[in-house]
């Protein structure tokens, strides 16, 4: 089969990208990310001395002439809507910011695919990875935090080992759940593993990606001659002046399904992954941290072979492109060898295959770098536009003998008559793990005719009135765009692809324009005057059987949930750590012992004082680990052996406190707790 025939017809082993979400420097969402990429914006931040000092920088370090006050900073990385994911304030403060942001991004990615995050398809797998963080290091070396919440709980809430399991647990996903670590190529390796799992039938849907939030603080770095970091806070991949990279933060998650399943289920396919491959340099390089040519080339050629295509079919390559002299030189040599026959498929009428690196825009996002690159490539395919690599003025001379041409200005990406748009994405990790992914534009989705003038209910919900207004206004704006989806598809997605929350509203409309007007009015505090029985049941929080919609409905991309979490801070190695604290408890006990027990209960469950003691253990957010920890503290600090079964009883915490005091006065409980505690302590 020729490359042309394969590109058009051999899509059976292909995987669809049906949803995406991400946050990157200068971009709280993917719409902003695309606008920045398209417009050639460098989103690297240069900090003032005042900003750095406010975030805890060492004044002596700032006086170092080699200190560079720049970073790809992720704003609001300390914020988290903890209640939505079932964490109390103490747990949220201990939870690593990487976990917090990744949980919210996974939620948004599923919504982007048209699936309710708490009702995702069965057999959904999770393949993600993260970077080392200051928060995790500070937590792991802080004995006071371990004493407050327990050493095992500290590890579970901060170790990147648990990034994938937290997503699976909080979103109820029952497919394989794997935390992946291959250094800088982590998130693209996660995509490769997810694709393989889908093709092998190990799962039917997969979340894949990565996160890197080394610190939530604004901070720079010290430049060392011969090191990997740039001397001026700018990253210039494949430029003669390239002198290093800039550290950055970010998070990206993609929702993947087998293409045939996605098309059959009416999913919004954003791109198609045709093939992937992973190699390692082994000993074939000058040092452990150095890249190697041969196995980078092999990763590229193997991925295109897996796609049933020649590398020459590529129109664009999104490179790892760190902006370091050695890394760029070796990557260019490897890619040039792989794409040597590729100059017949020019990206915009000129010779050569387009080449770029998103690190020039956002810096090196470490474990999230591959996701940032893949998401950029999908966005370019969707918009048929090649985004420029910025801050490049003199491309390296070696490009003259290469089939690759650095894209330095925004240009149209035309579709060839014989081939769809095709691109490759490369990621390279310290330690030698090389990944390449072949990406193809999505198959055309035919227009869907409007279903006449039939009134349709659009249900909305959020956790607060303010967020409900944001949901309504953003949906109104989407329905006013030129490519607004059909109203029946919008209704279908809202009814089946969103989680029902406490604050609810609905509008009834017969067309997208009317729906947009009513939604905007709702956002401004004017509910729809038209009443509907199903809509009224929705407002009451009932399980609604919605009337059938006209025609064959499908999922469509709509604005995601507007998170509005408070800042939960982050632990730091600079100065005293900011410990999660419970508000001072002021119970009205009948004895000194009862007061001491109540204080431990309030602290362990992060209650708002004595009023919280009127809840049951589980109503207050208690779980099995907290029960074991609390029982251990009661034994160690007050010499009370409490049976675990007590926490399971449907009594208030006040009553439980009295029972605990009675156990002490009555001579204690059975010794089953000792064995249980010993088991947990051994695991930690």
N, C-alpha and C positions, 0 to 999 in steps of 0.2 A: 504494500500500500504506500502511495506517495505521501509526502508531508501534507500536501493540499487535501488529499482524501482523508488522512488521519485527523487533520484539524477540524474537518467538517463533520465526520461521522463517528469517530472512535471515542465517544464520550461515556461509554458504559462504566469504565473504572474511574470516572471523574468525581470530584467532590465539590459541592456548592458552598460558597460563602453566603449564608442567608441573613446574617446579622453581624453588626460590629459596634463596638463602643470603645472610646479611648479618651484620655486626658493627657495633654502634653504641654510643655512650656508655651505660654501664651495662648493656649487653646483649651478651655474647659469642656469642649465637645468637638465632635468631628466636623460639624459645619464650619466652625471657626478654624479648625486645623486645616481644612481644605482651602479656605479663603487665604490663610497665611501662606500655604504652600504655593497656591496659584499666583499670588501677588509677590512672591519672592521675599517674604518677610523673614528676617533673622530674629528668632524669639529668645535668643540668649540674653540673660539679664546682666547688666553691669551695676553693681551695688555701690552705694555711697558708704563712707566710713560710719556715718550715723546709723544706717540700716544694719551694718554688720555688727557694730557694738551692741545695738538693741537686741540682736539675736544671739549674743553671748560670745562674740569673737574675742580672741586674746589681743589686747592692744599692742603687745610686743610683736605678735605675728603680723599685724597690719603694717608695722613699720619696716618689715622685711622688704627690700627692693624687689625681690622675686615674687612677692605675693600678688596674685591676679584676682581681683574682686569680681569674678564672673562665674556664672553657672546657668545651666538650663533648669531654671527653678519652676517647680509645680506649685502654683498658688492654691491655698486652702486645702493642702494635703492633710491638715490636722482635723478637718471637719468630718463628721460621720453621723448619719441618721441611725443611731444605735438601736433605738426602740424597734425600728422596722425589721431588724435582724435578730431581735431577741436578746440583746446585751443590756445589762444594767450599766450605770455610769462608772462604777468601779472597774468592771470588765472592759468597758469601752476605752477607758483611760489606759489600761494595761495592754490592750490589744494593739499590736504593731500597726502604725499608719498604713503600711503596705497591705495588711489584711483588710483594713477598713476600706481603702480605696478600691482594692480588687473585688471585694464583695459588691460594692455599689456598681462597679463597671460590668461585672458579670450580669447583674440584674438588668442594667440598661441594654446590654447586648442581646439578651433574650427578648426584651421588649422590642428592640429594633427588628428582630426576626419575626415579630408578631405572636410571640408566645408569652403567656403569663409566667413570670419567674417562679411562682410557687406552684405552677401546674405545667411544668415543662414536659416534653415527651418522655415516655419511659425509656430506660436504657440510655440516658444522657451521661456521657463521660466528661471528665474534667482533666485537662492537661495544661498545667501552668507552672511557672517558676518565678523566683524573685531574687533580689540582690541582698547582700549583707546590709544591715541597717544600724545606725547609731542607737536607735531605740532598743533593738534586741540586745545589743551588746551591753547597754546600760542596765537593762532589766536583768540580764543574766549575771551581772556582777554586783547586784544590789541586795544585800541580805535583808534590808528592811522591807523591801517589796515581797520577797519570799516569805517573810514572817507574817506579812499582812494578808496575803491571798493564797500562799502555798507554793512551793517550788514547782510542783507538777503543773499547776495552773499557769504560772509564769511561762514555763516552756511552751505549753499548748497555745497560749495567746500571743507569743512573740516569735517562735521559731518558724522560719520559712518552710520547714518540713511539712507544716500543717496548712499551707496556703490552699491546696486543692481540697483536702478534707473539710475545711470550714465551708467552702462554697457548696460542696455536696451536701453537707449536713444542714446548713441554713436554708438552702433552696430545695432540699428533698430530691436530689439527683442520685439515681441508683446505678449508674454505669461506672466503669473504671474511674478511679480518682487518683491521679499521679502528680506529684510535685517533681518537676524536671529541673536539672541543673547541668548546664554546659557552658557556664560563664556567659560571655557576651552573646552567644548564639542560643541562649536558653529558650526564648519565646518562639523562635522559628523551628527549633528542634521539637518544641511542644506541638507546633502545627503539624510537623512531619509525623509524629507519633499518633496524633489524633486522626490524621488522614489514613494512616495504616490501619488503625483500629476500626475505622468506619469500613474500609474496603475488606477487612477480614471478618466483619460482622460482630466484632466485640462490643460495639455500641451502635446506636442508630442516629444519635445526635451527639455533638461534642462541643465543649467550650475549650478554646485553646488560646494561649497568650502568655503575657508576663507583666511583671510590675517591678519598678526600681524607684524606691524613695529612700536613698541613703540617709537623708536627713530632711526634716521639714523646715529647718532653719535656712535662712539666707547665708551662704558662706562661699568663699572663694577657695583657692588652692595655691600652693607654692610651686612655681615652675622650676624644674631642674634641667639643666643642659643635658640633652640626650634622653630625657624622659618622654613620656607619652603625652603630656599636657601642653597645650598651646601657650606661648609666651604673652599673647595679647588678648586672650579671651574670645577668640574667633576660630572656627574650624573651617578649613579650606580644602576639602577633598580633591585630590587630583590636580592641584594647583602647584606651580613651581615654588610658591611661597609657603606651601603647607609646612607647618612646624609642630603639629600636635592637635589633639582633640580637646574637647571641653566636657567635663562631667555634666550629665543631665539626668532628670527624673522623668518618669512617664508610666503610663499603664495602657495596655491594649488587650482587648478580648474579642475573638471572632467566634461566631456560631457556625458550625460546619455540619452538613448533612450530605449523604450520597445524592448526587445530582438527580438521579431518577426518582428518588423519594421526594426531594424538594419540589420537583416539577409536578409530580402526581398530587402532592398535598397543597399546592397553591402557595408555596413559600416565595418570599421576595428575594430571588437570587440576585446577588450583587456582583459576583464574579465566580469563575470556575477554576479550581485547582486541578491542573492536568497531570502533574507529576511532582514528586519530591525525592530527595536523596540526602543521605548523611554520610560523611566520611571523617576520618581522623588522620592527621599528618604522621602519626606514629613518631618514629625517630628521624624522619626525613626533613629536618629543619635545623637551623643553627642553634636553637635553644628552646627551652620549654615554652616560653612566652612568645616566641617568634612564630609567624605564620609560615606555611609551606606552599610551594607552587603546585606540585603534582596532584595532591589530594583535593585542593580547591578546584582544579580543573576537572578532576574525576567527579566531584559532587555535581558540577554543572552538567557534564555530559551524561551522567547517570540519570539525573532528573529529567532531562529532555528525552532520553531513551525511554524512561518510564512513561512519559507522556505520549510516546509513539511519534515524536517529532524530531526534526533536526534542529540543533541549536541555531542554525541560520534562519529559522522561522521567527526568531525574536526581533522585536522592534525596539525594545527598551530593556535595560538591566538596572535594577536598583541595587547598588553595591553596598557592601559593608562600609567602605569609605570612611575610615576614621580620621583622615587628615594627617596621619603620621607618615614620615618619609618611607620607612621600611614597609609598613603595612600596605600603603597605597601602591608602592612599586610591585610588591609580590602579588597583590590582588589583580592589578592591571595585567601583569604577565600571565597569570592563571586564566583570567577571563578572556584575554586576547587569544590564547591558545584554544579555548573551548569554542569561541564564537568566530574563529578565523574565516569561515566562509560566509559570514553574515552581512556583507555590505550591500546585498541586493535588496534588502527589505528596509529601506531608509525610513526613519520615523516621520519625516516631514519633507520628503522630496529630495533631500541631500543624501550624500553617501554616509554609510555607517549606521550602527545601532546606537540608540540613545543610551547615555550613561548618567547616573546621578546618585546622590547620597543625601538622605534627610538629616544626617548629622550636621550639615552646614546650617540647618534651620534651628534644630533643637538641642544639639550636642549629642553626646554618647549616652543613651539611655540604658546602657548595660543590659540587664536581663530582659528589658522591654524593647531593646533596639530592633530586634527582628520583627516584632509586632508593629512597631512604628513604621518600619519600611514596607511591610506587606500591606498595611492599611493605606499608606500613601499610594502604593501601586494600584490597589483596588479603586481608590478615589479617582486616580488619573484615568483608569479604564472607563469608569462610569461617566466621567465628564469629557472623554475623548480629548484630553488635554495633557501635555507633558509639562510638569512643573520644574522650575529651574533649580540647580544647585547654586546657592548664593555665596557672595563674597569671593568669587573666583574671577580673577582678571587675566591670568596667564596659564591656561591648561598645560599640563606637563608635556614635554616634547615627545615622550614615548607614545602618546596618542596618535601621532602622525603615522606610525607603523602598525596601528591597531584597527580592527574593524569597529571599535567603539568611539563615540564622539560625545564629549561632555555637553549636556544640556545646560546652558547658562541663561536662557530666556524662555519665558512661557510661549508655548507654541501648540498649535492644533495637532492632534494625533489622528491622522486620517485612517480610515478603514480600507484595507486592500481588497481588490475584487476577488482574489482567490483564497484569502486567509483572514480569519478574525484577528483582532488585535491580540498580541501575545507579548508577555514580558517574563523576565526572570528576576528573582529576588535572592540575594546571597547574604548569609550571615556567618561570621567567623568568630569562634570563641578562643580565648586564651586557654591553652592546653591542647588546641588543635582540632576541635570539633567544627567541621564545615558543613553548612546546610544550604541547599538551593531548592527553590520552589518555582514551578512553572505556573503562571497565572494567565487565564484567558478571559476576555470580556464575557459578560453574561449573555445567554441567548435572549433574543428579543422577546419582550413580553407584550403580547398584543393588547391594544386598547380595549377597555370594557365599557360597553354602552351604559349610560345612565338608565336606571330602572324607572323611567317615567316620573310621575308626580306623586308617587305613593309616599305618605308621611313615614318617616323612619325615626326610631328612638336612638339617640346617641347617649349612652350612660358614661358618666365621669365620676371619679372618686379620688380622694387624697387623704392624707392624715390631718391636714389643717385647712382652714378656710383660705389662707393665703396661698397655699400650694394648689388648692383647687382652682383658684383664679389663674394661676400660672398654667395649669393644665389646659384650661379653657382658652386662654389667650394664645398659647402656642399652637393649639390645634386649629384655632380660627385662622391664624397666619398661614398655616400649612394648607388649608383648604382654599386660600386665595391665590396660591401659586399656580403658574400656568400648567404644571403637571400634576395638579391635585388628583388624588385617587377618587374612584367612584364612591358615592355615598354608601352604597350597600357594603362595599369592602371596608370602608371606615367603620361602619357599625359592627360588622363581623369581627374586626380586629379589636375594637373596644370591648366587645362582649366576651370574647374568648382569649384575648391576648393581654389582658391587664388584670392585676390583682385588685379585688374589691376592698376598699378601705373605708374607715368610719364616716368621713365627711363626703356626702354624695350629692349629685345633681344630675339632671338630664335635660336635653333639648329635643324637640320634635321638629324635623325639617323634611322638605321634599326635594331638596337639591343642595349642592355644595355651597352655593352663594348664600342661600337662606340659613344653612347650618352655620356658616362662618359668622354671619351677622348676629345670630342668636348666641353663639358662643362668646363673641366679643362683649355682647350685652351682659351675659352671665358673669364674665370676668370683671365687669364694672359694677356688679352688684344687682343686676336686674334679671332674675330668673325668668325662664320661659313661662308664659301664661297658659300655654296649651298643656293639658293634663292627659296622661296616658296610664291605663291600669298597670301595664308591665313596668312603666317608669316609676309609678307610685310604690309598687312592691320593691323595686330597687332602692328607693329612698328609705324604706323601712328595714333594709338589710336582709330581706328575704332571698331565698334561692329562686331565681327568676327563670322561667321557661320562656325564652324570647320567641316571638312569632317568626316564622320563616322569612328569609329575605329573598328577593327576586333574583333569579338567575343563579349561576354557579359562582359563589363568593370565594374570595381568596384573601390571604393576609397581605397587608400593605405596611410600609414603613411610616410610622407616625412619631411625633415628638415623644421622647422618653420621659419617665417620671422625674419631676424637678426636686432632687434631694435638697433638704434644707437643714442638715444636721448642725449641731453646735460644735465648737472646737473642744476636742478632748486632749489637746496638747500632744506632747511626745517627750519621752525620757531622753535625757542628754548626759553626755560624759563631761560637759563643761559645768563646773560648779555642782551644787547639790542636786540630786535627781528630784524631779517633780513626781512625787508618789501619788497614786490614786488614793483619795481620802474620802471617808464617809463623813457626812455632817454629824456634828456632835449630837449624841442621843441624850434625851432627857426624859427617861421613863419615870413613871410614878410607882415604883415597886413597893412590895410589902416588906422587903427585907434587903439587907446589903447584898446577900448572895443573889437574890433575884435581880438586883440592879446590875450586878456584874454579868450575869447571864444575858440579860436584855441588851447590854452594851455590846457583847460579842455578836449577838444575833443581828443587831442593827448594823454593825460594822461589816459583817460577812455578806449581808444582803444589800448593803448600800441603801438603807432605808432613810426616809426623810423624818427622822425622829420618831417619837412614840406613836404617832398616827399610823405608821406603817405596820405596827404590831397587830393591828386589827385584820391584816390579811392572812391568808394561809401561806404555808411555805412556798408552794408553787405559784400562787398569785403574786408573790413578792419576787419572782424570778429565780427561785432556787432550783438547783439541779443536783444530780448525783455527786458530781465532783465537789460542789460547794458543801453538800451534806457531809462528805467524808472529811473535808478540811475543817468544817465547823465542829464536827464531833472530835476531831483531833485536838483542836484548841481547847475545847471544853475539858478534855481529859488532861492535857498538858498544863493548862493554866489554872483550872479550878478543881482538878482531880475528880471529874464526874464522867463516868462511863455511860454514854447515851446510846441506846439501840437505834440503828439506822431506821428501823420501821417507824419510829416516832415522827420522822420528817414526812412520812407518806400519809399520815393521818389527816383527815379533813377538819382540822382545828385551827384556830387563829394562832399566830405567833405568840400572842400574849398567853394563851392557854398552854402552848408548848413550853414557854419559859417557866410557867408554874410547875408543869409536869417534870421538867428537868431538875428544878429545885427539889421536888418531892423525891426524885430518884436519888439525889445526893443524901437527903435526910433519911431515906429509907434503906440506904446501904448499897446502892449501885445496881447495875444491870448485868446481863450475861457478858461473857468474854468474847463474843463473836466479833466485836469491833476491832480487837487487837489484830486478829488475823487479816481483816479487811484493810486496816491501815498499813500493816506490814506489806501487803501485796502492792498497794499504791506506792509506798515509799520505795520498794524495790524497783518498780518500773521507772520512777523518777531519778 
